[in-house]
Amino acid sequence: MAKKNKKEKFLSASRIKTLDLCSWLYWVKYGLNLPDTTNSGALRGTLCHNIFEYLLKDKHKKHFKSILDKNSIEGSKAVVRYAHSYLRRCEIEKFGKETYEENYKLVDDMVVVGLKSDFFGKDDLIMGKNAHIETPEQSFEIKNKKPKYNIRGFIDKPIQYKKDKVVRVVDYKSSKMKFKGEELQSNIQAMMYSLASYTLWPKLKPKIEFLFLRFPKQPWQVLEFSKDELKGFEYYLEQVQEVIDNFDEESGKTSFAIDGGYAKKWMCGPTKSGWECPYKKEFEYYALKNKDGDVVKSAFDKEDLNPSDEETVEKSKYEGCPKFNQPKKDPFDLSS
């Protein structure tokens, strides 16, 4: 019988970060495809991204101007209506300690910061006149042969300056903290964006600009890398690619966050805020499987899965993290 071809796997900054933090977390998210619990911060970030993408379109520039005039999204009825619709649809108050009103205010403030921060890339005195935003949420997929690695992702806002041979890669961040130390100087996401930029716009030099929406006074962190630095990063990607290509359940048990010292074990929780790793304890869920029996999607509610004629939905049980849910030893068992 012919051996079944392995499914091609792609690296992303979030996958690499997850693998570094906890091997078991990587396994349950990307190996078992278990349903992911969201949080209010992620929902707010997605909403801001959607609003920015909407306002970049020429026909919606009037909303951009009215929001700046009002210093609030309240300046645009359309944006306010969309924000309320999104927050209610997501039932955002269920995913954090903030109230609905607090989440709305945070989104309002973050959108204003984003719009005031050279939104169309034309505030630069040198390059501004030839700024060009071709495709917000620009996707990329790179299959490199030597060094061998696959990467894919999205660029929030690439601003091209062809005359000056520069592309500004803007990435919106809704987190409470900026990057610092090693996380800033050797930022995996920034280097991955740089590689993608050279593939998408080979004649333009990339500047990676993280825009932190919760820091109105100093929102920017800008990074640039030399060709030598990126070549070294490519060999690092090759090593990680080999790891994920051969990753299995036993691999998932090699590097638990709880064993990683103070910098990592907090992830397991519970923390002072009450947060705890959603994959620590057992739970039931529904898995959507294709005709080959592979899990293509999962959810806590069966109604969230829409199977095609060739797909099935099965109720499944996750036994919890093996580091915290090992079977109790029988005190009368003398075999070990």
N, C-alpha and C positions, 0 to 999 in steps of 0.2 A: 504494500500500500504506500502511495506517495506521501511523503512527509508534508504536513500542513505548513504553509508559509507563515513565518512570523509576521505579525502586524508591525508595520513601520512605526517607530516611536520618535517623538519630537521633544526637544528640550525647550523650556521656557524659563524665564527668571523665577517665576513662582514655583515651578517644579523643582528647580535646583535648590531654592531656599528651603522648601519643605523637606527634601532629602537630607539636607545638612542639619536641619533642626531635629528630625525624628524619622528613623527608617520605617517605623510602624505606621506613622501618619502618612508617609508616602505610599505605603502598600495599600492601606484602606481607601485612600483617595484615588489613586491611579491604577492600582492592581485589581482591587475588588469593586471599584466604582461605586462606593457607598454614597448615599445621599449626604449632601453637605449642608450643615446648618449655617445660615447667614447671620449677619449682625447689622445693627443700625448704621455703623460707620460705612460698611460696604454698600448698603442701600443708598445712603446719602451721596457717596462718591459716584455711583452709577447715575443717579439723578442729575448731578452736576455735569457729568460727561454728556448726557443726553441733551441738556439745555445748551451747552457750549456748541455741540454739533449743529443744533437747530439754528443758533444765532450766527453761525459762520456763513450761512447761505445768504446770498445777496438780497433775496426778496424779504428777508427777516431783519435787515439792518435797522429798520425803524424801531424794532423792539430793543435792540442793543442800545440805541440812543435814548429811548424813553426810560430804560432801567438805570442808565448812568445819570440822567437828569434827576431821577427820584432817589438815587443811591440805594435802590432796593428793587427786587423783582416785582414789587407792587406797581412799578411803572408800566408793566405789561400785563394786561388781563389774560392774554393767551398763555404766557409763561406761568402765571399764578395758577391758572386753571389746570395746566398740565402738572405742576408740582403737587397740588392737592390731590389730583387724581392718582398720581403715582404713589404718593405716601399712603393714601387710603387703601389702594389696591394691594400694596405690600403689607398693610397692617403694621407699619413700622414701629409703633409703640410696643410691640411684642418682643422686639429684638434687642432691647437695651434698657438702661435705667432712665433714659430721657423721655419726656412726654412728647406727644405729637407736636405741640406748639414749640417745644425746644428744638426738635428735629427740623421743623420748618424754618425756624430762625437761623439755625446753623447753615442750612442750605442757602438761604437768602444771603447771608454774610459771605459764604464761600463763592457763590456765583459773582457777587460784586467784586471780590478780590480778583477773580479770573478775568473779568471784563476790563478791569482797570490796569491789568498787567500786560500792556502791549498786545491786546487780543488779536489784532490783525497783522502784527509784525511790522508795523509801519512807523513806529516811534523812534527807531534808530536813525540818527541824523545821516549816517553814511549809507546804510543799506536799505533804509525804509522805502524809498521810492520804487524799488523793483521787487518788493516782497510779493510772493505768490504762494497761496495755499491751494494746492491742487485737490487733494483728497483727505479730509479729516478722517480719523480712524483708519489710517492706511494699514492694510494687512501685509504681512511678509511671510514667506516660507522659503527657507534656504536648505538645500541638501548639498553639503560640502563633501568632496571626495577625499581630499588630502589637505589637512587632517580631516578625518571622517567624523562628521556630526550633522545632525538635523536640528534646525531651530525654526520656531514660528512664533508669531505674536502680532500685536497691533501697535501702531504709533498714533498717539492721540492727535497731534497736530504738527505736521512737517511744514515749515515755512522755508520755501526755496528762494535764494538770491543768486540767480544764475550769473548775473554780471559780476558778482563778487566771489563766485564759486564757493558758496557756503549754504548749508542747510541747517536750520535750527530745528531740532527735534524736541518739541515741547511735550512733557508728560505731566498730567495733573495729579497731584497727591492730596488726599483728604485726611491724612493721618495727623495725629497730635504732635508727632515729633519729626524733626528733620533727620537726615542721615548725618552720621558723625564717625570719626575715626576711620577704621578699615572699611566699614560699610560705605563710606563716602568715596575714599580714594580708589578702591578697587570694586566699584559698584558693578555687579553682574548685569543688572538691567541696562545700565548705561553702555557698557561694552557691547552687549548684544544689540542694542539699538545702533551703535556705531557700525558694527558688521553689516547689519541690515541696510543702513544708509548707503554704505559703499556699494552694495549690490543694487539698490533701487536707483541711486543717483551717483554713479561712479565718478562723475566729474566734479562733485561738490564735497567739500570738507565738512563733516558733521560736528555740530556743537550740541551736546545733550543738556537740556535745560529742564530741571524738575521744578515745577511750580506748586509750592505748598500753600493750599488755599486757606489754611487756618493761621497764616502768618502775614497779615496785611502790611506790616511795616517792611519786612524783608522776606518776600515769598520765594526768591529764586536761589537755586543751587545749580551751578553750571560746571560741566565736566567735559574735557577733551582728552583724547588718547592718541598716542603716536602709533604708527604702523607696527613698530616693534612690539609695543604693549599688546596690541590686538592680535598679533601673530602668536604671542605667548598664551593669550586667552583662548585662542583656537585649539591649542594642544590640551589645555585644561578641559575644554568642551569635549574633545575626543575621549578623554578619560571618563568623564561623567556619562557620555553616551554609551560607552561599553558597560558601565554599571547598570544603567536603566534597561539596556537591551537584554540583560540576563537577570533582571530583578524578579524574585519570586517570594513566596511567603517566608521562607527561611532567611532570605536577605532582609526582610522586614523586621526580623528579631535581632538584628546585629547592633543596632545603635538607638536605643530608646532615649527619648528626651530626659526622662527621670534620672538617667545615668550620666547626663552631660554636664553636671555641675550647675551652679546658680544661673548661668546664662541661658540654660535651656529647660531645667526642670520645672520652672514656673509654668510652662505651657500645660503641664498635666493638671494643675490646679488642685483644689479650689484656691482662687486668689481672694484677696480682701474684698474685691468687688463682686465676688460670687461666681466669677467665670470658671468653667472647668472644661477640659478637653471633651468635645462631643463624642469622641470615639473611645472614651475611657470605660464606659459601662455598656452592657448589652442592650440591644433594642431590636425591634422588628421593623421591617421595611418591605417595599415592593420593588422587584427587579424586572426591568424590561429586557427580554432576551431575543436575539435574532435567531434565524433558523439553524445556526451552528451552535446555539446554546451560549453564546457570549453575551455578557451583560453590557448593553449599550447605554443604559440610563437607569437611575433608581430614584425613588422618592418615598417619603413617609406616607403620603396619601396616594392611593391607587388612582384617584381621579386626575392626578397630575401627569399620568402616563397615557399616551395615546398610541396604542399599538397598531401597526399596519397588519395586513392580512398574513404576513410572514413572521410576525412577532408575537410573543406571548408575555403575559405578566404573571409572575410568581411571587407568592409571599415568602419572605426569607427572614432568617434571624442572624444577627451579628452577635458573637459571643463576648465581645468586649476586648479590651487590650490585654494580651496575655501577661503583661507585666503586673497587672492589677487584678486579674481574674483567673488565677491559677486554681485548679481543682484542689479542694481541701484534702490533706493527707489523712488517711485512715489510721488512727493511733494504734490499731491492732494489726496493721499490715507490717510485717517484719521482713518483707522481701527486699527493702532498700536500706 
